[in-house]
Amino acid sequence: MTPSALTAAVTLAEANSPYLKGLLRRRAATLTEIETHGFDAALAAAMVLDDTVSVEIGLRSAKADVALITALADLSGEWPLERVTAALSNFADLALNAAIAAALAERGAPNAGFVAIALGKLGSHELNYSSDVDLILLYDSVPLRPREDPAEAAVRIARRIVAIMHDRTADGYVFRVDLRLRPSSEITPIAMPVAAAENYYQSDAETWERTAFIRARACAGDIALGQRFLAAIRPFVWRRSLDYTAIRDIKAVSLRIRDHFESGQAVGPRFDLKRGRGGIREVEFFTQIHQLVWGGRDVALQAPATLDALGALTAAGRIDADDNATLGDAYRWLRTLEHRLQMIGDEQTHSIPATLGQRQAWARLSSFAGPQELMRQLRMVTAQVARRYDRLIADADIDTPQIPADPSGWCKRNKVAPAFVPLIAKWRSGRYRALRSDDAKRAFEALLPDLLKALALAVDPAHAASRLDTFLADLPAGVQFFALMAANPKLLPLLGRVLGIAPVLADSLARRPALFDSLLARDSFAPLSGIAALSAELTASVGAGTFEQRLDRTRLWTADRRFQLGAQLIEGRDPLCIGADLSDVADAAVATLADAVVADFAESHGAVPGCRLVVLGLGRYGGRALTHASDLDLVYLFTGHHAAESTGAKPLAATVWFQRVAARLTAALSVPTAAGALYEVDTRLRPSGAKGLLAVTVASFARYQSTEAETWEHMALCRARIVAGAAADRADVETVIAAILDRPRDPATLRRDVLSMRRDISAAKPGGGTWDVKLGAGGLVDLEFIVHFLQLRDRIAVTPDLRAALVALVAAGRVPDDLIAAHDTLTRVLALLRLVVTGALPKRFTQPVEALLAGAAGATDFPAAEATLGLAKAAVRAAWSDIFNLRGD
């Protein structure tokens, strides 16, 4: 080293690099060491850590010395690129080893059982001047504290290692740590067992991960453990024979890198030296692609460092000597420019500065008179690299996705919402488990155009896009799912419709993608098999297990069936049949959960001899006409005497016992858990409403209904149906209900009460618009009131099934026969609306929703559906006027 070269380097650093200028001020002793003993000796001294201070302080002090030494050795021309990157990499190894040893020593353990695998430029000893270190942290044993799980301990150790290296203190930082290259980084802990990592790379890893492991090595910690791991996955990285698929995948990786910057940045401000066309990354990929193709057959080609690998490929005759010379020179020069850029402010940047002052400083640090001269040279060098990279990928014969790398133009042409553009890039990035394997990606790309076109018709395309993203993020594996979609092409548009126009189903699917499995069975679009078969199926599905397990299995089974029925509704099955099936599913769930709750409570508190639970369903549930948004209107009764006591160690009165059971059953049906919630439960129709007991005896219920209940409560009782209880108890309660509904009533008083109730409902919840088929004039509420009025007045057609009651009333001459068609139209439309609309009705429906509603109304198009709906409401209004004698009012 000549003094003049060092002086020139110091002058250059002070004038153009605020970061180096600060180091020169703070590390004057290091500069003296360089002047006295030279760069190599100064570096050796810096690599001896000060053990009189904490590991954090010692490493940060050493890092400052190493940064100053390598920068001045580079600027003075004393060290070539390879020596600079080796010095930085060796210090990173030293620092990481010290951090691992310190983290383990804090637990009283030696530096064993925990290893850092270096990837990227640290793995190949080519670390940048200001660089992250790409690591995978693995362990086979860790020291444990009391009551500590090994996985938790490993994560805590890893966090401590990262903090030692990464955290900024008054003394700066050592290296930024990047752990995102570990297997399935979005879901896995930051430290993994070696066995789990081996299993991943031997079964699930992708081509890009093979590329990453070309430069992998055990750099710190338990080196022997790391070397055993790398030896175990060696067949994954270096394959002796390559089939067509593997070659195609390698070329696909190459094209994706190029496509990522396909806009073709021109050399100038903000040009990316690393990722831009003809930049550092293209030299590395040119090299690594050849290594992947031939390295499995020739160990000499497995060199981690780019320059070493280029030389080995040339010696083996795999690339031309001219390519080696051109790309090697370009790589050294571009990496040197990159280092000088990072020296300015100790930033991990690869982009040419936007400001003229910074470009001038960068040019001077790079031995150019000014930025224009540097740019001219940079254009020549990157053009030479780009030509060779172009030639390499020109004959790529991979499957070309229908949607290009930049999807914005395709989306615009196909009327796909702009919200999908960034999501497509995310889906292609490999961050989602289901889209990580190459087979899954190809299958997904084949499905994507049709899926996006279907979602473009969604009520809210942006929301549909978000739902699809959540669905893909939660999907555990993609290959099988997408293969099934390809084998069942009718399910693809269905998935689009579910995500795009059925928010009730889409939100359920986003929370639990496995719901879609219920549509893959051969009979998934057939009617359900009736309550007896469904109950048997649910019993078999629930099986044995803890109380919580039985509850969750019931929730999962019920959610599957509800989703299946929602899909059938979208696909055009009669909503009247769907309503009956939904009610059967609810019956099976309520009965199963009731049995589970009673058994569990009895196990803790004893049973109540002679007393049993009976559950009534009312409203749409009682009438077997549930929609996907329906509450379950429930009334809890129990047989026997309220003063009876349980047989437990601390006896409970029957009333208290059944209050608690009823509350638990309500919670089991309605409280969300990991498996989700089933239904909203409404118990306000019980005797005395919200002020009454949650569960009463059958005798108390009969007495209340006979002496205290108001007209509206008897109207509600017209749709009462027993949904859980022993057969004998069901018969007894049915007799009680029949007796109450068969009581003679004064027609005038009944008429007055019914009209008053309807006015109260209209005041509290005024109907609105053609498509308000429930509350609006001539809607289902009016139709229900007509039926219940006649059932109570004339004591005929008493059945909770509203349609069956209408048929009987028509046969008795009490109502016109057009009310049956009106009921069917209004009920079918309501079922669809509850599936495709959440919240208030929109001012306009999208075309797909209009088509569904038209089908529900039995019309050929949406205007015809509105006309049909108008006729149905008119029929109900006319009957209302006739029956309640309102034509002259």
C-alpha positions, 0 to 999 in steps of 0.5 A, spaced: 500 500 500 502 506 498 501 512 502 499 516 497 493 511 495 491 511 502 491 519 502 487 519 496 482 514 498 481 518 505 480 525 501 475 521 496 471 518 502 471 525 506 468 529 500 463 524 497 460 519 503 457 522 509 457 515 512 465 514 511 466 521 513 463 520 520 467 513 520 473 517 519 472 521 525 470 516 530 475 511 528 481 515 528 485 509 531 483 504 525 486 509 520 492 509 524 492 502 524 491 502 516 497 507 516 502 503 520 500 496 518 496 495 512 489 493 510 490 486 512 493 487 518 488 492 520 482 487 518 485 481 522 485 486 528 478 488 527 476 481 527 478 480 534 472 482 538 473 486 545 470 481 550 470 486 556 464 489 553 457 486 551 456 482 545 452 488 542 457 493 543 463 489 541 460 487 534 458 494 533 465 497 534 468 491 530 463 492 524 465 500 524 472 498 523 471 493 518 466 498 514 472 503 514 477 498 512 474 495 506 471 501 504 478 505 504 481 498 501 476 498 495 477 506 494 485 505 494 485 500 489 488 495 494 483 490 494 479 487 488 472 486 488 473 478 491 477 481 497 472 486 499 466 481 499 470 476 502 472 480 508 465 483 509 462 476 508 467 473 513 466 478 518 458 477 517 460 469 519 464 471 525 458 476 528 453 471 527 457 466 530 458 470 536 450 472 536 448 465 536 453 463 542 451 469 546 444 467 545 445 460 547 450 462 553 444 466 556 441 460 557 447 456 560 448 452 554 454 451 549 454 453 541 451 447 539 444 444 536 443 451 532 445 453 526 445 459 521 444 457 513 447 463 509 443 464 502 444 469 497 451 473 497 453 471 504 452 464 502 457 465 496 462 469 500 460 475 496 456 480 501 455 487 499 458 493 502 451 495 505 447 488 505 442 484 509 444 477 510 439 472 508 439 466 513 435 460 515 435 458 522 435 451 524 435 447 530 435 440 532 436 441 540 435 447 544 436 449 551 429 449 555 427 454 561 422 451 566 415 449 562 418 452 555 416 448 549 422 447 544 419 450 538 417 457 543 425 456 546 427 456 538 423 462 536 426 466 542 433 464 541 432 466 534 429 473 536 435 474 540 440 473 535 436 477 530 436 483 535 444 482 537 445 483 529 439 487 527 437 492 532 439 499 531 443 502 538 447 508 539 453 504 536 449 503 530 447 496 527 451 490 525 447 487 519 440 487 517 437 480 518 432 477 512 429 470 514 424 470 509 427 465 504 426 460 509 420 454 507 413 457 507 416 464 511 409 467 511 406 461 516 412 458 519 416 460 525 423 464 524 427 458 527 425 451 524 427 444 526 432 441 521 427 435 520 421 439 518 426 443 513 429 437 510 422 434 509 420 441 506 425 441 501 425 434 499 417 434 498 414 441 497 420 446 495 420 449 488 425 451 482 427 458 485 429 455 492 433 450 488 436 456 485 437 459 492 441 453 495 446 454 489 449 459 494 447 456 501 452 454 506 452 453 514 456 459 516 455 460 524 453 456 530 453 448 529 456 448 522 456 440 523 449 440 523 448 445 518 453 441 513 449 435 515 442 438 513 445 441 506 448 434 505 441 431 506 437 436 501 443 436 496 439 431 491 433 437 491 439 442 489 443 438 484 439 433 480 443 428 475 438 428 470 433 433 468 426 431 465 422 436 460 418 439 466 425 441 470 428 444 464 421 448 463 421 450 470 428 453 470 427 457 464 420 459 467 424 462 473 429 466 468 423 469 464 419 471 471 426 475 473 426 478 466 418 480 466 419 483 473 422 489 470 419 488 463 418 495 462 425 496 460 428 501 465 433 506 461 440 507 464 439 513 468 436 516 474 433 510 478 436 505 474 436 499 478 444 496 478 441 489 481 435 488 477 435 492 471 436 490 464 443 487 463 444 488 471 447 484 476 441 479 477 442 477 469 449 475 470 447 471 476 441 468 473 445 466 466 450 463 471 445 459 475 441 457 470 447 453 467 449 450 473 442 448 475 442 444 468 449 441 468 451 441 475 448 435 478 452 431 473 459 435 474 461 437 481 466 442 479 460 446 476 457 447 483 461 453 485 457 458 489 460 464 487 458 467 481 465 469 478 468 462 480 462 458 477 463 462 470 470 460 470 468 453 471 462 453 466 467 455 461 472 450 463 467 445 462 465 447 455 458 449 457 459 457 456 464 460 451 470 464 453 467 470 451 461 470 455 465 468 461 470 474 460 464 479 458 460 477 464 465 476 469 468 483 467 461 486 467 459 483 474 466 486 477 464 493 475 457 493 476 458 490 483 464 495 484 459 501 482 454 498 487 458 498 493 460 505 491 453 507 491 452 504 498 458 507 501 455 514 500 450 513 506 450 506 508 444 504 505 442 497 501 440 501 495 441 499 488 438 505 484 442 510 481 440 517 485 435 521 483 439 527 485 444 530 481 449 532 487 448 524 489 450 522 482 456 526 482 458 524 489 457 516 486 461 518 480 467 521 483 467 515 488 467 510 482 473 514 479 469 518 473 469 525 472 462 526 472 455 522 472 454 523 464 461 519 463 459 513 468 452 513 464 455 512 458 460 506 460 454 503 464 449 503 458 455 499 454 456 494 459 449 493 461 447 492 453 453 487 453 450 483 459 442 483 456 444 481 449 447 474 452 441 474 457 436 475 451 440 469 447 439 464 453 432 465 454 430 466 447 428 459 446 424 458 452 419 453 451 415 454 457 407 454 457 405 462 456 400 464 461 394 467 458 395 473 462 401 477 461 406 479 466 403 486 466 396 484 467 393 491 467 392 491 459 389 484 459 384 486 465 382 493 462 380 489 455 376 484 459 373 489 464 376 486 470 377 491 476 384 494 477 384 492 484 386 485 481 392 487 478 396 488 484 393 481 487 395 477 481 402 479 482 402 477 489 399 470 487 405 469 482 410 471 487 410 464 491 408 467 498 402 463 498 402 455 500 397 453 495 401 457 489 408 455 491 409 448 487 410 449 479 404 444 478 399 448 482 402 455 479 400 452 472 394 449 474 392 456 477 394 460 471 390 456 466 384 457 471 385 464 472 382 468 466 375 465 466 375 466 474 377 473 473 372 474 468 367 471 473 369 475 478 368 481 474 361 481 474 361 481 482 356 486 485 363 489 488 369 487 484 374 489 489 371 486 495 370 479 490 378 480 489 379 481 496 375 474 498 379 470 492 385 473 495 383 471 502 381 464 500 388 463 496 391 465 502 388 460 507 388 454 502 392 449 504 394 446 498 393 448 491 395 442 486 389 438 488 384 443 489 386 446 482 386 439 479 379 438 481 377 444 479 380 442 472 376 436 472 370 439 474 369 445 470 362 447 472 365 448 479 370 454 476 364 459 474 361 456 480 367 459 484 367 465 481 359 466 482 360 464 489 366 469 490 363 474 486 355 475 487 354 471 494 357 474 499 354 470 505 357 464 501 364 468 499 365 470 507 364 463 509 369 460 504 374 465 505 374 463 513 374 456 511 376 454 504 375 447 505 367 448 505 368 447 497 370 440 498 362 439 500 361 441 492 366 435 490 362 429 491 358 426 486 351 428 489 353 435 492 348 438 487 342 433 489 337 434 494 338 432 501 336 426 504 331 428 509 331 429 516 332 422 519 338 420 514 341 427 516 341 426 523 344 419 522 349 422 518 351 428 523 351 423 529 356 418 525 360 425 523 360 427 530 362 421 533 366 420 540 370 425 543 370 431 548 364 436 549 368 441 545 370 436 539 363 434 538 360 441 538 366 443 533 364 437 529 357 439 529 358 446 527 363 444 521 358 439 518 352 444 519 357 449 515 358 444 510 351 442 508 349 450 508 354 452 504 352 446 499 345 448 499 347 455 498 351 453 492 345 449 489 341 455 490 346 459 485 346 453 480 338 454 480 335 449 484 328 451 487 329 455 493 322 452 496 326 446 496 332 449 499 328 452 505 326 445 507 333 442 506 336 448 510 331 447 516 332 439 516 339 441 517 338 446 522 333 440 526 339 435 525 344 440 528 339 443 534 337 436 536 345 433 536 347 439 540 341 439 545 343 432 546 350 434 547 349 439 552 344 435 556 349 430 557 355 434 558 351 438 564 348 432 567 355 429 567 357 435 572 350 437 575 346 430 575 340 429 571 333 431 573 329 425 574 322 425 570 324 432 566 326 432 559 328 438 554 323 440 548 325 445 543 320 449 539 322 452 532 317 458 530 317 463 524 321 461 518 324 455 522 318 452 524 315 453 517 321 449 514 322 455 510 329 457 512 334 462 508 341 463 509 340 469 513 334 466 518 335 466 525 332 460 529 326 462 533 327 458 539 322 456 545 325 452 550 320 447 554 321 442 559 317 436 562 316 434 569 315 439 575 319 445 576 320 443 583 324 437 581 331 437 583 338 434 580 341 428 582 348 431 583 352 433 589 349 440 589 342 439 587 339 444 582 332 445 582 329 443 575 328 451 573 335 453 574 338 446 571 334 447 565 335 455 564 343 453 564 342 448 559 338 452 555 343 458 555 348 453 553 344 450 548 343 457 545 351 459 546 353 452 542 348 454 536 350 462 536 357 463 539 363 463 534 369 458 535 375 456 531 370 452 527 365 458 526 358 460 529 352 456 526 346 461 527 343 467 530 338 465 535 332 469 537 328 467 544 324 473 545 318 468 543 318 465 549 312 466 554 313 473 557 318 475 552 325 477 554 322 478 561 321 471 562 325 465 564 329 462 558 326 455 559 319 453 562 315 447 564 310 444 559 305 446 564 307 453 565 307 454 557 300 451 556 297 455 562 301 462 559 298 461 552 291 459 555 291 465 560 296 471 558 298 470 551 296 476 546 294 475 539 301 476 536 303 470 540 298 465 538 299 467 531 307 466 532 304 459 535 301 457 528 308 456 526 311 452 532 314 446 530 318 441 535 325 440 533 328 437 539 325 432 544 323 425 546 317 422 541 312 422 547 314 429 549 313 431 542 306 428 542 304 431 549 307 438 546 303 438 540 297 436 543 298 443 548 299 447 542 293 444 538 288 445 543 291 453 544 290 454 537 283 451 536 280 455 541 274 459 539 276 467 538 271 473 537 273 475 529 272 482 530 277 482 536 282 478 532 281 482 526 283 489 530 289 485 534 292 483 527 291 490 523 294 493 529 300 489 529 301 490 522 301 497 523 306 497 529 310 493 524 310 498 518 311 504 523 317 500 526 320 497 519 317 500 513 317 497 507 320 499 501 321 498 493 319 493 489 324 488 491 322 488 498 318 482 498 318 481 506 316 488 509 313 492 503 305 492 502 303 485 499 309 482 501 310 475 506 309 479 512 302 480 509 301 473 507 303 470 513 298 475 517 292 473 512 294 465 513 294 466 521 288 470 522 284 465 518 287 459 522 285 462 528 279 465 526 276 459 522 280 453 526 282 450 519 289 449 515 293 449 522 300 447 520 306 451 521 308 450 513 305 456 510 304 453 503 301 447 506 296 452 510 295 456 503 293 450 499 288 448 505 285 455 505 284 455 498 281 448 498 276 451 503 274 457 499 277 462 504 283 465 499 283 465 492 288 460 489 293 466 486 296 466 493 299 460 492 303 462 486 304 469 490 307 465 496 312 461 491 314 467 488 315 471 494 319 466 498 323 464 492 325 471 491 327 472 498 331 466 499 335 469 493 336 476 496 338 473 503 344 469 499 346 475 494 345 481 499 347 483 506 344 489 509 340 494 505 337 492 498 342 496 493 338 501 488 341 497 482 343 489 482 348 487 477 347 483 471 348 476 474 344 478 480 338 480 476 339 473 472 338 469 478 332 473 481 329 473 474 330 465 475 327 465 482 321 469 480 320 464 474 321 470 469 325 470 462 329 477 464 329 482 470 323 486 467 319 480 467 321 478 474 319 485 476 312 485 473 311 478 476 313 480 483 308 486 482 303 481 480 304 477 486 304 483 491 298 485 488 294 478 489 296 479 496 294 486 497 287 484 494 286 478 498 288 483 504 283 488 503 278 482 502 279 478 508 280 484 512 274 488 509 278 494 507 275 496 501 271 501 503 276 503 509 
